[in-house]
Amino acid sequence: MNRLAYNQPEMFGSSMLAHQFGVASGSPEEDWADSQIPSVPVFDANAESVVVNLIPDAIRSNWFLLSRSKLPERSFNDLLMAAISHERTFSGPMKPLSSTSLRGFLRLWEAVRDCSAEPVLSLSPAGDVIAEWFRDPDNSLVVMSARDGNLFYSLFDQGQPCEGFADSENPGNMIAMFLACEPIPFGWSDADEG
């Protein structure tokens, strides 16, 4: 008898996450297996079944924060795809997504999501999350959540640079500074053009 381990979609806080990973409901005993992260069954000719986690370690270790972050679907998908492709192409100076970096970004996102446009997310070669909000070439905000627990920012407001850093555990002063700007840089998006 083949035994496949699945998790229920409701555990992830988003039907999008369940759909993304093709998660189906299993028996009640299987619902809380391991770390509650979606798994996909992979069949081997010599074994009945093997369960493989397809989620990068940094995303797996921050699953709870991700599930409550209300990160927009496009941003989640971009982050996931960047993390997966980073792990697959791991060579030389390229590093996989940092768990600490992702945690710092998610804390920042939770603090600003109600007044924020959706950022453009990418990964640095060091595996740090980079979030960008931009209106045009003279108005942009770039925040890098580094693996050392700091948030480094570069704000270009009317072409004038302002750079600094904040502790990802306590980004309140940095956030307050940006919320005092008019218009709020977290609200900038490429959709503002045109």
Number of C-alpha atoms within 10 A of each C-alpha: 5 9 12 16 24 23 25 20 22 12 17 19 15 15 13 14 19 19 11 12 15 13 20 15 13 15 12 10 8 16 16 16 13 9 10 18 23 26 20 18 14 12 12 9 6 6 9 12 16 15 15 12 12 13 18 19 17 19 21 17 17 15 18 14 15 20 14 13 17 15 17 13 14 13 16 16 16 16 21 18 15 20 24 19 13 20 17 10 11 13 10 7 8 15 18 24 27 23 20 22 24 26 25 26 23 23 17 21 19 15 15 15 18 10 12 16 19 22 25 17 20 20 23 17 15 14 26 24 29 23 20 21 23 25 17 16 10 13 18 22 23 21 23 23 31 25 19 13 17 21 25 18 20 16 22 19 20 11 12 9 13 11 12 11 15 17 17 23 13 14 17 13 11 17 15 10 10 15 16 10 11 8 11 14 25 25 20 22 20 15 10 10 9 4
